[in-house]
């Protein structure tokens, strides 16, 4: 069963960077000088990562558009080539002659956890409402689309895109960084969002934004959902919880898909892989929540996201370019994962 949406379009970060592997597992201090190993791992920005997996799993059955800017430089041209090869439409990714392509530095701890710093003065920050309008002027479709507004793009532009999605009857998907939560809430971002994808730290920021104390780790997701529902009773959220798996809540329903115990090379990009996989699954008509009798077999879009994320952490780069439905099936078989009939559309989808 296919969804009623006709396309995916997103605003967010398009860029690349480098990865340092830190010596010592303690958190990098504010005034600390620290040695690190410069690796050959490839780092990419959020919109590119998410749309890569959406396009990879949809296999050309639905157009996937990136809205943004890169610099007039080789880095930007290489990123556009990479996105195009993955099936992402880049006609609305323009070149900025004044600002360089976004660049990021990722720091990885010995246990595989990562943090990321990206350039604020980049072409991504020049993406404005006119870029969004240009997309809607060019893309004429009778069916509404899935709208994606994610970090490293300007907050005002992402909010504008969500507003356009609302007007056109689309499904609005958003993500915010911890430092953006206050502005996102105050600007009405929660009310404009149908599906919010965040991690545990960002969920804690939503709890703090209401002046609440942070509960025990297991209750952070539920506490965050209660706050989100105050602003938007119909909002759905996906909260990644690292080694504890991922949580989703909507109205009176909730579900936590447990993490898989696999060797970790790098967690960088794993959360974005999860949400990209979930988006693709939803667009194939797969429910975010498991059906009845789903205890022994994976049966939900969130389960697929957790599975893809578990495979991704075995890759040193933030995008696992070897990911496909076939490789995911093989990985699931290696791990002894069984699927219910509900997930068959994900693996049967054909290009064309």
N, C-alpha and C positions, 0 to 999 in steps of 0.2 A: 504494500500500500504506500503510494507516494504522498508526500506532503503537498499542500496547496500553494507552496511558495515557488516563485519562478526564477530566483537568482539569489546570490549572496554578494553583498557589497560592504566593504569596510574601510574605515579610517584608523590609522595608527602608525606605529613605527616601521620604517623601512630603512634598514642600515645593516652594518656588519661590525665586527670587532675582533678582539683578541681575548685569550683566556690565560690568566695566571693561576698556577697551582700553588697555594700558600703552604709555607712550612709551619707546622703547628696547627692544632685544631681549635684553639681558643679564638673567640670572636675578635676581629680586627679592632684595635683600640683607636680612640679619637686622635691621640697624639703618637701613635705607635709607628715605628719604622720596622718593616718586616721584609724578609727575603721571600721570593717566590720564583717558581720555575715558569718561564714563558713557554707555553705549549704551541703546538701547531693546530690546536682545536679551532674550529670555525664558529664564530658567534654571530647570530642574526637577531633582528629586532622582532617585536611581538606580532605585528600584523602579518609580516611575511611568514613567520612560523605557523600561526594559526591557519592562514589561508592555504599554506602548502599542504597541510593534512586534509583540510576540507576538499581541496581540488583533487588530491591524490585518491581519496576514498570515493569521491563522487564519479571519478573516471569520465568526465566530460558530459555527464547527463544533465548538468545544470551550469549555467555561466557563473563564474566566480570573478568578481571585480575588485581590484585594489584602487583606492582613491588616495593620492598622496603626491609627494615630491621627493626627488633625489637631487643631488648636486650635479652640475655639468662636469662630471669627472668619471674616471674609469671605474671607480668603486660603484657609483650609481648605475653605470651602464651594465656592469657585471651582474648586479642585483636584479636589474630588469630582465636580463637574459635568463637568469635562474628562475625567476617567477614565471616567465613566459614558457619555459621548458616544462614547468610543473602544471601548465594548463591555466594559469591565472591571467585574466585579461588585464593588460597594463596600459591600455589606451588612455586611462585617466591618471596615470603617474607621469607627471611632467618634470622637466629639468629646471632647477632653480639656478640662475646664473650668479646669484649673490651669496648663496650659502652652500657649504659642502654637504655631501651625503652624511647622514647620521653615523656616528662611530661610537662603539661601546667597549668598555673594559669589564670583563667578567672575572671575578675572584672565586676560586674553588677551594674549599677546605678538604683535608684528607679524607673525610667521610663521604665526600661526593656532593655535599651541599654547596650552593653557589649564591653569590650576590652580584649585582650588576650596576654599573654606572654608565650612563649614556650622555652624549653631548646635547645640551639644551640649545645651543646656537647652531642648529643644523637646518637643512632644508625641510625636515619634518615639521619644524615649528612654524614654517611659513604657510602651511596648509590652512586655507580659510574657507569661509562659507561659499565663495565663488567656485572653489574646486568641487564642492558638494553639488552646487547648482548645475555646474557643467556636466557632472555625471548624470543627473536626472534629466537634463536636456537631451543628452545623447542616447540614454537607454530608455526606450519606450516599451513598456510591457503592461499588459492588462492585469497580470497577476502581481500581487505584492511580493516583496522579497524579505530575506533575512538580513537585517542591518547589524553591523558589527562595529562598535566604537570602543577602541582599546588604547592603552597608554602609548606614550611617546609621540602621540599627536596632540595638538593643543586642546585643552579642555573645552574651550568655547566652541571649537569646530565639531568636536565629538558630540557635544550637547545639541548643536544645530542639526547634526545628522540624525540623532535620536528623535528630534522633533519632526523631521521630515519623514522618518519611518512611521511615526505615529499617524501623521496626516494621510499616509498612503496605505495604512492598514497592515504594515509589516510586523515582523517579529523582531523586537529590539534586544540585542545581546550586548552587554557592556562589561568592562573590567576596569578597575581603578587601582592605583597604587595607594599605599598607606598614607602618604602625604597629600593625596588628592581627596580623601574621604570627606573631610569637612566641606570643601567647596562643592563636591558632588551632591552631598545631602542638601546643602543650602540652595543650590541652583535648581533643585527639583529633579536631579538625575535619577533618583530611586523611582519616582513616579513615572518617568519616561521609559523605564527598563522592564522588560518582560523576563529576561534571564540574566542574572548577574553572576559572573565567574570570577572568584577571588581565591586567595590562599588563606591559610590560618592567620598569618600576621595581619593581613588586610581585614579579616573578619574581626580581629581584636580591635583594630582601629575604629570600626563601626560601633563596637561596644563602648569604647572610650568616648566616642563623639557624643554619646548620650549621658556622659558622666557616670557610667556604670563601672563597677569593679570587674576585672577580668576573672571569670569563673575557672574551675578546673578545666584542663585541656579538653576533656571529653565533652564538655558542655559549651565550649566557645561557639561552635556552629549553631547550636540551638539558640543561644543567647543572641547571636547576630541575626538569626531569622526573625526573632521576636521584634527586634528593632526595625528591621526592614519592613515588616508587615504593618508597623505603625504608619509608615509613609505610603505603602502600597500593598494592600491586602492580597493582591493577586500576583505579587512578584514571586518568581522562582529563583533559587540560588543554587549554585554548585560551589562548594568550598573544598579545596584540596587540603588534605591534612598530613601530607608527607607519608611517613611510615605507617600512619593509621588509616590510609586509604583516602576516600573522598565521600563527601556528604552532599545530599541534595534535599531540599525542602520546598514544598509548594502547598499552600493552604494547610490542610490538616495532615498532609502526607509527608513522610520523610523516609530516607533510605541512606544507609552507609555501605558503600562497596569496599570491602577490605583490601588493603594493599597486598601485593604479591611479594614474596620473599625471593628476590633475584639479586645477582651481583650488580653493584652500582659503580659505573664509571663516572657519570656526571648527571646530576639532577637538573642542570640548566636546560630550560625549554620543555621539561617534562609536563608541567602544568598547562602550557600552551598546546602541547601535543594532545593532552587529555581533552581540552575544550574543543579543539579542531575536530577530533574524532567524534565527540558527542554531537557537535553541530551537523556533521555529515550524516550520522545515524538518525538524528531527528528528522532531517530532510528526506530520509528514506522511509519515514513513517514509523520508526522504532520508538517506543515509549521510553522516557527518561527513567521511569520506575519499573521494577520487575513485576511480572504478573504473579499469579498464585502458583505455588509449587516451585518457586525459583531457588530453592535452597541448594540443590545439587548441580544445577545448570545455570550458567550465566544467561540472563534474559533481558537486560536493559541497556539503553544507550550509555548510561554511566559505567556499567560493567565493561563495555567496549573501550571507553575512555581510559579506565584504569588499566586494562590489558595493554593498550597501545603505549601508555605512559611507562608501564613496567618494561616493555621492550625498548623504549627510547632511552632509558637510563643506562643501557648497555652501550650507548653510542657517545663518543667524546664530543661531538658537535651538537649545537642546539637544535639543528634539524637533522633527523635521521633520513637521509635521502634513499636509503634502502627499504624504507617502510612501504608496504603495500598490503592489500587484502591477503595475497598468497603468503607473504612473509609473516603476517599476523596469525594466520591459520596455523602455519608451521610452528610458530612460537607457542601458541596455545596448546598444540599437541605435545610439545616438549614438556610443558608445565602441567599436563594432565587436565587442562581446562575443557569442559564440555559446554556446548551451547544448546539453548532451547530453539525451537522452530521460530520463535519471535525474532531471532537475530539473523535468520537466513537471508533476508533482503540485503543486508550489509555486504555479504560475501557473494551474492549472486549478481550484483549490479554490473551492467555491461556498459562500455563506452558507446558513444554515438549520439 
